[in-house]
Amino acid sequence: MRRRSTVPMAVAVVAALAMLVPGIAGAHPSPRQHPDGAGHLHGTGAWGDLELVSVEDITDTPDLVADVAVSPDGNWAYLANWGEPDCAAGETGGQTSPDAGAWVVDIGNLADPKTVGFIPSHQDSRPGEGMQVMTMSTKHFNGQILSMNNEQCGPQGKGGVSLWNVTNPRKPMKLSENFGDRSGVRGDTNDIHSQYTWDAGDKAYVVMTDNAEFPDVDVMDITNPSRPRLIAEYDLNQFGVAQPEHGLVESFLHDMTVKKIDGHWIMLLSYWDGGYVQLDVDDPTNPVFLGDTDYEAIDPELFESTGAALTPEGNGHEAEFTKDNRFFLATDEDFAPFRTGGFRITSGAHAGAYPSVIVPGGAAPAILPDLTMNGPTVYGGYGCPGSDPIPSPSQVPDYLGMLDPGEDKIVVLQRGPSGDPSASEGACFPGEKAHQAKLAGWDAVLFVQRHGADAVENPPFCGSGAFVDLIVGVCTSHEAFHRIFDSAPFTAPWTYPDGPAIGAIGAEVEVGSVFDGWGYVQLFDAATFAGLDTFAIPEAHDPAFALDFGDLSVHEVATDVSSSSDAYLSYYGGGMRSIEIQCSNPADTSTCEIVETGGYLDPEGNDFWGVETFVRGGQTYVLGSDRDDGLWIFRTTD
């Protein structure tokens, strides 16, 4: 496997040395990337083969924009309105915008795009990943369909997929809303994080994630888009895609695409810690497993860039085939440039080492003055906006007096609620929990995994996302939770009621940070599943850029619809990047590598979430959705 270092040797040495200490010093990052000019990576505009055409500045609310979709004719764009963490409306052009949904943007004149409408989501529901426009022709419908995922962000929220007739984009018509699997714990349609539609001729389908359960690959027949019906569910772990031998413990579906290749419908699924999987779905009710990728024992990009021999992160986020289907490019998303050092309970009857991870979107202990999260703990419950309130440190008798100089005020919040009869409120994102903790006056949050659906232990995974505050977020196991509070039983199985009372004081804990870089891109041979190369921007593996420069992880990839070698990356705070697959021997894929050929990063910073390509008049154009303002349009110049 051939790879290329993306940082100078001096930087690599600094990075390798940083791995040897609990954390590194650095300025505290701004919770917003821009437009205030602080806390982001500065750019110089366009370079190489990418050129900025125009910007449609839609919103004044940071982090409000999510995915972007483009119509097949390239004349219309749709931007997902993610909504505030509490599902409140944001600011659009100085005015209050609607709650979550999608903006409709006329891009007929690429130099002067215009927002002409808004498609609302159900109350307390929001789209995010995988929004898509498809031309569909069945006996029940002929036209263009916009499909949107739904995740709940409030008490009235609903999940599932929503389908809109956008044949006339200025007058969208609802076809169906919040359809999906209804077997989850809430008794309503399960949340879905992403979806993809395809027209197979006589029939049309949508494949969706299922946030609530395994099997987590749900397929619905949408031949009649006004009456979708669930026809299949898969759990790809049954094919052995999980890789616990590398410490990759969360093997679940994140994203997917479907493409007709050599006469067969091939589904390419991004299975977080499992890798990238291909299924033949000519018959979606009877899929054929074709193979999957494997993560290596040592993270290849990190080792090549810094010399650090650490296990891989996993985090298979999104992937696309190249135009000729010879390769696929995949993005491993990683918001945490640190992983936890050794997590320990340092007092009480259960002192010792326990597993832990940094919660994606939360800050590492490296932001704290002594680079370490340490101190006595207090249980705060579930911590959701609708949960029992988190007590402030001063409301816990004797707690403040227990703190030694340099120690942190640490609240423990449990993942969920999910299946707890004493907590009827819906589950929420860890960032929402952290926001409640910050408002209550806590310095750091120790999240704990809930116990498994079968009353067994789960590895430490406490969800991700929706952070609006700069606050440390570390996750440990459910067993460690019981031992911190000396709350029997100390090993599985567990049942509800579970754990101590809110306000209970627990043992002291301590955990530091280890620098391991941000997320990156992988190149695979589509036929053999062999890994060929990896790519990351230089700053992603430089500890000097770990804090106060925005999120420097790749997010999504869009392959060029007119070229088999070109692709484009939405790189959050790293801007928009243009890459090319170059092979020294075109007949041998093992000689192929990823080469950056251009990009765009604004002098005031960017935060690109989505990326899509289309061709007009023989020219390739690239759309990017910037989370803080709106739609950016680029063209290629080679």
C-alpha positions in Angstrom: 0.0 0.0 0.0 1.5 3.3 -1.1 1.0 6.5 0.9 2.5 9.9 0.9 3.3 12.1 3.9 1.3 15.2 4.1 3.3 17.2 6.7 6.9 18.2 6.8 9.3 16.1 8.8 9.8 18.7 11.5 6.0 18.8 12.1 5.9 15.0 12.1 8.5 14.9 14.9 6.6 17.5 16.9 3.4 15.4 16.5 5.1 12.2 17.5 6.5 13.8 20.7 3.0 15.1 21.5 1.7 11.6 21.5 3.9 10.8 24.5 2.3 13.2 27.0 -1.3 13.2 28.4 -2.2 16.2 26.3 -0.8 19.3 24.6 -1.2 22.9 25.5 -3.1 25.2 23.2 -5.5 28.1 23.1 -9.1 27.4 23.8 -11.1 27.1 20.5 -14.0 29.2 19.7 -17.3 27.3 19.7 -18.0 29.0 16.4 -15.8 28.9 13.4 -16.8 32.2 11.8 -18.1 34.8 10.9 -16.4 36.5 13.9 -13.0 35.8 12.5 -11.8 33.8 15.4 -11.4 30.0 15.9 -11.0 29.1 12.2 -8.4 28.2 9.7 -7.5 31.2 7.5 -7.4 30.8 3.8 -6.4 32.8 0.7 -9.3 32.0 -1.6 -9.1 29.6 -4.5 -6.1 27.7 -5.8 -5.3 25.1 -8.4 -8.2 23.8 -10.5 -11.1 25.2 -8.4 -12.6 28.6 -8.9 -15.4 30.4 -6.9 -18.4 31.4 -9.0 -20.8 32.8 -6.4 -22.3 32.6 -2.9 -25.9 32.6 -1.8 -25.7 33.9 1.8 -28.9 32.5 3.3 -28.5 32.6 7.1 -26.8 34.7 9.8 -27.0 31.8 12.3 -23.8 29.7 12.7 -24.2 25.9 12.3 -27.7 26.2 10.8 -27.0 24.7 7.3 -26.5 21.0 6.7 -26.5 19.0 3.5 -26.9 20.1 -0.1 -28.7 18.4 -3.0 -28.9 19.4 -6.7 -31.6 18.7 -9.3 -30.6 16.3 -12.2 -30.7 19.3 -14.6 -28.4 21.3 -12.4 -30.8 24.3 -12.2 -31.9 23.9 -8.6 -30.2 23.4 -5.2 -31.7 22.4 -1.9 -30.0 23.2 1.4 -31.0 21.4 4.6 -31.8 23.7 7.5 -30.4 21.7 10.5 -32.0 23.9 13.1 -30.7 25.1 16.4 -29.9 22.3 19.0 -33.3 23.0 20.6 -35.0 23.0 17.2 -35.5 26.7 17.4 -35.5 28.9 14.3 -32.4 30.6 13.2 -31.6 33.9 11.5 -31.9 34.3 7.8 -30.6 37.5 6.3 -31.3 39.3 9.5 -34.8 37.9 9.8 -36.0 34.9 11.8 -36.1 31.8 9.6 -38.5 28.9 9.9 -37.8 25.8 11.9 -35.8 23.0 10.3 -36.5 22.0 6.7 -34.9 22.8 3.3 -34.3 26.0 1.4 -35.0 26.0 -2.3 -32.4 27.9 -4.4 -32.7 28.8 -8.1 -29.2 28.3 -9.6 -30.3 28.8 -13.2 -28.0 31.8 -13.2 -24.9 30.4 -11.5 -23.5 33.8 -11.0 -26.5 35.0 -9.2 -28.3 32.2 -7.2 -31.6 33.1 -5.5 -33.4 31.6 -2.6 -37.0 31.2 -3.7 -38.7 29.0 -1.1 -38.6 26.8 2.0 -39.9 23.3 2.6 -40.7 22.8 6.3 -40.0 19.6 8.3 -42.5 18.4 10.9 -42.3 20.3 14.1 -39.3 19.3 16.3 -37.8 17.3 13.4 -34.8 18.1 11.2 -32.9 16.9 8.2 -29.2 16.6 8.0 -27.4 14.0 5.9 -28.2 12.5 2.5 -30.8 14.9 1.2 -31.3 14.0 -2.5 -33.3 14.9 -5.7 -34.1 12.0 -8.1 -36.0 11.8 -11.3 -38.6 9.0 -10.9 -40.8 7.3 -13.5 -43.2 4.6 -12.3 -46.9 3.9 -12.9 -47.7 6.0 -9.8 -45.4 9.0 -10.3 -43.4 10.8 -13.0 -41.3 13.7 -12.1 -38.7 14.8 -9.6 -38.7 13.8 -5.9 -36.8 15.4 -3.0 -36.1 13.0 -0.2 -35.2 14.1 3.3 -34.2 12.3 6.5 -35.8 13.2 9.8 -34.2 13.2 13.3 -36.1 14.3 16.4 -34.9 17.3 18.3 -37.9 18.1 20.5 -41.0 16.5 22.1 -43.1 16.6 19.0 -40.4 15.3 16.7 -40.8 12.4 14.2 -38.3 10.3 12.3 -38.5 8.5 9.0 -38.2 9.8 5.5 -40.2 12.6 3.8 -40.8 12.7 0.1 -41.7 15.9 -1.8 -42.7 16.4 -5.4 -40.3 19.1 -6.7 -41.1 18.8 -10.4 -42.0 22.5 -10.0 -39.4 23.6 -7.4 -41.3 26.8 -6.8 -44.4 24.9 -5.7 -43.2 21.8 -3.7 -46.0 19.3 -2.9 -45.8 16.8 -0.1 -46.1 13.2 -1.1 -45.4 11.5 2.2 -43.9 12.5 5.5 -42.1 10.7 8.3 -42.5 7.2 6.9 -40.2 4.4 8.1 -39.8 1.6 10.7 -42.2 2.0 13.6 -40.8 -0.7 15.9 -38.6 1.5 18.0 -39.0 2.3 21.7 -40.9 5.5 21.2 -43.8 3.9 19.3 -43.3 6.4 16.5 -41.3 6.3 13.3 -37.6 5.6 14.1 -35.1 8.4 13.6 -33.0 8.1 10.4 -29.7 9.8 10.0 -29.4 9.4 6.2 -31.2 7.9 3.2 -30.7 7.3 -0.5 -33.4 6.8 -3.2 -33.1 4.9 -6.6 -35.4 4.2 -9.5 -35.0 0.6 -10.6 -37.4 0.8 -13.5 -40.8 -0.6 -12.6 -40.1 0.0 -8.9 -38.4 2.7 -6.8 -36.8 2.3 -3.4 -35.3 4.2 -0.5 -32.6 2.8 1.8 -32.3 4.4 5.2 -30.4 4.2 8.4 -32.3 3.2 11.5 -31.0 5.0 14.6 -33.1 3.1 17.0 -32.3 -0.6 16.4 -30.5 -3.4 14.7 -31.2 -4.4 11.9 -30.3 -0.8 11.0 -30.5 -0.9 7.2 -34.1 -0.3 6.3 -35.4 -0.5 2.7 -38.8 0.9 1.7 -40.6 0.5 -1.6 -41.6 4.0 -2.8 -43.0 3.0 -6.2 -46.0 4.9 -5.1 -44.3 7.7 -3.2 -47.6 8.6 -1.5 -47.7 5.2 0.2 -44.2 4.0 1.1 -43.9 0.6 2.7 -41.1 -1.1 4.6 -40.0 -4.3 2.7 -36.6 -5.2 4.2 -34.2 -4.8 7.1 -30.6 -5.9 7.3 -27.9 -6.1 10.0 -24.6 -6.2 8.2 -22.8 -7.4 11.2 -24.3 -10.8 10.3 -21.7 -10.9 7.5 -18.9 -10.3 10.0 -18.1 -6.7 9.0 -17.4 -5.7 12.7 -13.8 -5.5 13.7 -13.6 -5.6 17.6 -10.1 -7.0 17.3 -8.9 -3.4 16.6 -11.0 -1.9 19.4 -13.7 -0.8 16.8 -16.8 -1.4 18.8 -19.5 0.5 17.1 -20.3 -1.2 13.8 -23.4 0.4 12.5 -24.8 2.0 9.3 -24.1 5.7 8.7 -24.5 6.4 5.0 -25.1 4.7 1.7 -25.4 5.1 -2.1 -26.8 2.8 -4.8 -25.6 2.7 -8.4 -26.2 0.5 -11.4 -22.9 -1.2 -12.3 -22.6 -3.8 -15.1 -26.3 -4.4 -15.1 -26.7 -4.8 -11.3 -27.8 -2.5 -8.6 -24.9 -2.2 -6.2 -25.4 -0.6 -2.7 -22.3 0.9 -1.1 -22.7 1.3 2.6 -20.5 3.1 5.1 -20.6 1.0 8.2 -18.9 3.2 10.8 -16.5 0.9 12.6 -17.1 -2.0 10.2 -15.8 -0.5 7.0 -17.3 -0.1 3.6 -19.7 -2.8 2.3 -21.1 -3.7 -1.1 -24.4 -5.5 -1.6 -26.1 -6.6 -4.8 -29.7 -5.3 -4.3 -31.3 -6.3 -7.6 -33.8 -7.8 -5.2 -33.7 -5.5 -2.2 -35.6 -8.1 -0.1 -32.8 -10.7 -0.7 -29.5 -8.8 -0.8 -26.3 -10.5 -1.8 -23.2 -9.7 0.2 -20.3 -8.9 -2.2 -17.6 -8.0 0.3 -16.2 -5.2 2.6 -13.1 -3.4 3.5 -11.0 -4.0 6.6 -9.4 -1.4 8.9 -5.7 -2.1 9.4 -4.3 -2.8 12.9 -2.3 0.5 12.7 -3.9 3.7 11.4 -2.1 4.1 8.1 -2.6 7.9 7.6 -1.6 8.7 11.1 1.5 6.5 10.9 2.5 7.9 7.5 2.0 11.5 8.7 3.4 11.3 12.2 5.1 8.0 12.8 2.6 7.2 15.6 1.5 3.6 15.8 -2.0 3.8 17.1 -5.1 1.7 16.4 -7.5 3.1 13.7 -10.5 5.3 14.6 -12.9 3.6 12.2 -15.6 6.2 11.6 -16.6 5.1 8.1 -18.8 8.1 7.2 -19.6 8.3 3.4 -18.4 6.8 0.1 -18.9 7.2 -3.6 -17.9 5.2 -6.7 -15.8 6.9 -9.4 -17.5 7.5 -12.8 -15.9 4.3 -14.2 -16.7 2.3 -11.1 -13.1 1.2 -10.8 -12.5 2.8 -7.4 -14.5 4.2 -4.6 -13.4 7.1 -2.3 -14.5 7.0 1.3 -14.4 9.6 4.1 -13.5 8.7 7.7 -15.0 11.5 9.8 -13.3 12.3 13.1 -14.1 15.4 15.1 -11.7 14.6 17.9 -8.0 15.2 17.2 -7.3 13.6 20.5 -8.2 10.2 22.0 -8.3 9.7 25.7 -5.3 8.5 27.6 -5.7 6.1 30.4 -9.0 6.6 32.2 -8.9 5.8 35.9 -11.1 5.8 38.9 -8.6 7.2 41.5 -10.5 6.8 44.8 -12.9 4.4 46.5 -13.4 0.7 46.4 -13.2 0.4 42.6 -10.1 2.3 41.8 -8.5 1.2 38.6 -8.4 1.5 34.8 -11.5 1.5 32.6 -12.2 2.1 28.9 -13.0 5.5 27.5 -13.4 7.6 24.4 -13.8 11.3 23.6 -17.4 12.1 22.5 -17.3 13.4 18.9 -18.0 17.1 19.1 -17.0 17.4 22.7 -13.6 18.8 23.7 -10.6 16.8 24.8 -9.2 17.2 28.3 -6.3 18.9 26.6 -8.3 22.2 26.6 -8.1 22.3 30.4 -5.3 24.2 32.1 -3.5 21.1 33.3 -4.4 19.1 30.2 -6.2 16.6 32.4 -9.8 16.1 33.5 -9.6 15.1 37.2 -11.7 15.5 40.3 -14.7 14.1 42.2 -17.9 13.3 40.3 -21.6 14.0 40.7 -24.4 12.1 39.0 -26.7 14.4 37.0 -29.1 11.9 35.4 -29.8 11.9 31.7 -29.3 15.7 31.2 -31.7 16.2 28.3 -33.7 19.4 28.0 -36.8 17.5 29.1 -35.1 15.4 31.8 -34.9 16.1 35.5 -32.7 19.2 36.0 -29.0 18.8 36.5 -28.0 20.2 39.9 -25.4 22.9 40.0 -22.2 22.2 41.9 -23.3 24.5 44.7 -26.5 22.6 45.1 -24.7 19.4 45.9 -23.9 19.4 49.7 -20.2 19.3 50.5 -19.2 18.9 46.9 -17.3 22.2 46.4 -15.4 21.6 49.6 -14.0 18.3 48.2 -12.3 20.0 45.2 -8.5 20.4 45.5 -6.7 23.2 43.6 -6.6 22.4 39.9 -9.4 19.8 40.0 -12.5 20.1 37.7 -16.2 20.1 38.5 -17.3 16.9 36.7 -20.9 15.9 36.2 -21.8 12.3 35.1 -24.6 12.0 32.5 -26.0 8.8 31.2 -26.7 8.1 27.5 -30.4 8.0 26.7 -33.0 7.7 28.0 -33.9 4.5 26.1 -36.2 2.0 27.6 -36.1 3.4 31.1 -39.7 3.4 32.4 -38.8 6.2 34.9 -37.8 8.6 32.2 -40.5 9.1 29.6 -38.7 12.0 27.8 -37.0 11.2 24.5 -33.2 10.7 24.1 -31.2 13.7 23.0 -27.7 14.4 21.5 -24.7 14.5 23.9 -24.2 18.2 22.9 -27.6 19.0 24.2 -26.8 17.3 27.5 -23.5 19.1 27.6 -25.3 22.4 27.1 -27.5 21.8 30.1 -24.4 20.9 32.1 -22.6 24.1 31.1 -25.6 26.2 32.0 -25.6 24.5 35.5 -22.0 25.5 36.0 -20.0 22.3 35.4 -16.5 22.3 33.9 -16.6 18.9 32.2 -19.0 16.0 31.4 -18.3 12.4 31.9 -20.8 10.6 29.7 -21.6 7.0 30.5 -22.9 4.3 28.2 -26.4 3.0 29.0 -26.8 -0.7 29.6 -27.6 -2.9 26.6 -31.0 -3.7 25.4 -30.5 -7.2 26.7 -29.3 -6.0 30.0 -25.7 -6.6 29.1 -22.6 -4.4 29.0 -22.0 -2.1 26.0 -18.6 -0.7 25.0 -18.1 3.0 25.7 -20.1 4.9 23.0 -22.3 7.8 24.1 -23.5 9.2 20.7 -22.1 12.3 19.0 -23.0 15.8 17.9 -25.0 19.0 18.6 -22.3 20.6 20.8 -22.7 24.4 21.0 -20.4 24.9 24.0 -16.6 24.4 24.6 -16.7 21.7 27.2 -14.9 18.5 27.8 -16.9 15.4 26.9 -15.5 11.9 27.7 -17.5 8.7 27.6 -16.9 5.5 29.6 -18.6 2.2 30.1 -21.7 1.3 32.0 -19.7 -0.9 34.3 -17.4 2.1 35.2 -20.6 4.1 35.9 -21.7 1.7 38.6 -18.3 1.4 40.1 -17.8 5.2 40.2 -20.9 5.5 42.4 -20.4 2.1 44.2 -23.8 1.2 42.9 -24.4 -2.6 42.7 -24.6 -4.6 40.6 -21.1 -3.9 39.3 -21.3 -6.2 36.2 -24.0 -7.1 33.7 -26.9 -7.9 33.6 -28.5 -4.6 34.7 -32.1 -3.7 34.9 -34.1 -0.5 35.6 -34.1 1.3 38.0 -30.4 1.7 37.4 -27.7 3.7 39.1 -27.6 6.3 41.9 -29.9 9.2 42.7 -29.3 12.5 40.9 -26.9 14.6 43.0 -25.0 11.6 44.4 -21.3 12.2 44.8 -19.1 9.6 43.2 -15.4 8.6 43.2 -12.6 10.8 41.8 -11.6 10.2 38.2 -8.7 11.2 36.0 -8.1 11.1 32.2 -5.7 12.9 29.8 -5.5 13.2 26.0 -3.4 11.7 23.2 -3.1 13.6 19.9 -4.2 11.4 16.9 -5.3 13.8 14.2 -8.6 14.5 12.4 -10.5 12.5 9.9 -9.2 11.7 6.4 -10.0 10.2 2.9 -9.4 6.6 1.7 -9.1 5.2 -1.8 -10.2 1.6 -2.5 -10.1 -0.8 -5.4 -13.9 -1.3 -6.0 -13.4 -4.9 -7.2 -10.9 -6.2 -4.6 -11.7 -3.9 -1.7 -8.0 -3.3 -1.3 -6.9 0.0 0.3 -4.7 1.9 -2.0 -4.0 5.3 -0.5 -5.1 7.8 2.1 -5.2 11.6 2.1 -5.5 14.4 4.8 -4.8 18.1 4.7 -1.4 18.9 6.4 -3.1 20.7 9.3 -5.0 17.6 10.3 -1.9 15.9 11.6 -0.2 18.9 13.1 -0.9 19.3 16.9 -0.5 23.1 16.5 -3.9 23.0 14.7 -5.7 20.7 17.1 -7.4 23.6 18.9 -8.8 27.0 17.8 -8.9 26.3 14.1 -12.3 24.8 13.6 -13.1 21.1 12.7 -10.3 19.9 10.3 -11.9 16.6 9.4 -13.1 15.6 6.0 -16.9 15.2 5.9 -18.2 14.1 2.4 -16.9 13.3 -1.0 -18.5 13.9 -4.4 -16.9 12.2 -7.5 -16.9 14.0 -10.8 -19.8 13.1 -13.0 -17.7 13.7 -16.2 -14.3 12.4 -15.1 -13.2 9.0 -13.6 -10.2 10.5 -11.8 -11.5 13.7 -10.1 -13.4 14.2 -6.9 -14.2 17.0 -4.4 -14.2 17.0 -0.6 -16.2 19.1 1.9 -13.6 19.5 4.6 -15.4 21.5 7.3 -12.9 24.1 8.5 -10.4 22.9 5.9 -12.5 24.3 3.1 -13.4 22.7 -0.2 -10.7 20.4 -1.7 -10.2 19.1 -5.2 -8.4 15.8 -5.6 -7.3 13.5 -8.5 -6.6 9.8 -8.6 -3.2 9.4 -10.3 -1.7 6.0 -11.3 1.9 5.5 -12.3 0.8 2.3 -14.1 -2.8 2.7 -15.3 -3.2 -1.1 -15.5 -2.2 -1.7 -11.8 -4.5 -0.1 -9.2 -1.8 -0.6 -6.5 0.2 2.2 -8.2 -2.7 4.7 -7.7 -2.7 7.5 -5.2 -4.7 10.6 -4.2 -3.2 13.9 -5.2 -4.6 17.3 -4.2 -5.1 19.5 -7.2 -6.9 22.6 -5.9 -9.3 24.0 -3.4 -10.9 27.0 -1.8 -10.6 28.4 1.8 -12.0 31.8 2.5 -9.8 34.4 4.3 -12.6 34.5 6.9 -12.9 30.7 7.1 -15.4 28.1 5.9 -17.2 25.2 7.4 -18.3 23.0 4.5 -20.8 20.2 5.3 -22.1 19.0 1.9 -20.7 18.7 -1.6 -22.4 17.8 -4.9 -21.3 18.0 -8.6 -23.1 18.5 -11.8 -22.3 19.3 -15.5 -23.7 22.2 -17.5 -22.5 22.9 -21.0 -19.7 20.5 -20.7 -18.4 22.3 -17.6 -18.2 20.6 -14.1 -19.6 22.7 -11.2 -19.3 21.9 -7.5 -21.8 22.9 -4.9 -20.8 23.3 -1.2 -23.0 23.9 1.8 -21.3 26.1 4.4 -22.8 25.6 7.8 -22.6 29.2 8.8 -24.1 31.0 5.8 -25.4 29.0 2.8 -24.6 27.8 -0.8 -21.2 28.2 -2.5 -20.8 27.5 -6.2 -17.4 26.5 -7.7 -16.3 25.5 -11.2 -13.3 23.4 -12.3 -10.7 25.1 -14.4 -8.6 22.2 -15.8 
